[in-house]
Amino acid sequence: MLVAFAGPVGERTALAFKSGRPTYAIIFLALSTLFLCTTFLPFFYSILFPNDDLQRVVSALENRASPPLDADSVVQEAKGAAGLLTKAIPVAYYSGMSARFHLDGSHSPERIKQSQVTYIAWFQKRPKPMVMAITLYENEGGQKAYGISEGNAVILVRGYGVPILLFGFSLFLTRRRKSSLVIGPGGRNVPPQ
């Protein structure tokens, strides 16, 4: 509701926005929207701009291309255990940076960039789909290491479920309005006058 406050002639009229919604619900909606964005925007970014090294590993698991030099043994090991990859659907993405400090103080800290894509994957030797994570570790010198592991579907569902549930609950709270009834004498609800 937009309310105008009228003053004496010649003075400015101030407009104020007065909402019938609780303030805590609006703040909770803003925070849950931020939480939802921090969860899903990196994933959408990884779909629009996929990491070439990780895409080459997926192509190598499908036998469509050769793997990156540092990933050859990891790819062969995964093919030996589960067979060729028949289908892969990306469902999550993580990118981060870590630093390793040497306690003896002899070296400067080593920074390692980590990129991980999680897929729902179907393999020839597996009858059911599985959650597969392909991880790339890269240090400042350009050295790369790869890892392929089976992921946990429960953690994936929880990682997406919590932001979605909080956002839904905040929408529910925001849709509720403050009560416009006033409790009168005798405990009865009466409309405000």
LINMO-V913279 format. One record per backbone hydrogen bond with DSSP energy under -1.0 kcal/mol. CO is the residue of the C=O (numbers start at 1). NH is the residue of the N-H. If there is no record, write none. Layout:
CO;NH / CO;NH
//
This chain:
1;18 / 3;16 / 8;11 / 14;5 / 16;3 / 20;178 / 22;26 / 23;27 / 24;28 / 25;29 / 26;30 / 27;31 / 28;32 / 29;33 / 30;34 / 31;35 / 32;36 / 33;37 / 34;38 / 35;39 / 36;40 / 37;41 / 40;44 / 41;45 / 42;46 / 43;47 / 44;48 / 45;49 / 51;55 / 52;56 / 53;57 / 54;58 / 55;59 / 56;60 / 57;61 / 58;62 / 59;64 / 61;85 / 68;71 / 71;75 / 72;76 / 73;77 / 74;78 / 75;79 / 76;80 / 77;81 / 78;82 / 79;83 / 82;125 / 84;124 / 87;122 / 89;120 / 92;118 / 94;116 / 96;114 / 98;112 / 100;110 / 102;105 / 110;100 / 112;98 / 113;138 / 114;96 / 115;136 / 116;94 / 117;134 / 118;91 / 118;92 / 119;132 / 120;89 / 121;130 / 122;86 / 122;87 / 130;121 / 131;151 / 132;119 / 133;149 / 134;117 / 135;147 / 136;115 / 137;145 / 138;113 / 139;142 / 143;139 / 145;137 / 147;135 / 149;133 / 152;156 / 153;157 / 154;158 / 155;159 / 156;160 / 157;161 / 158;162 / 160;164 / 161;165 / 162;166 / 163;167 / 164;168 / 165;169 / 166;170 / 167;171 / 168;172 / 169;173 / 170;174 / 171;175 / 182;190 / 184;187 / 188;184 / 190;182
//
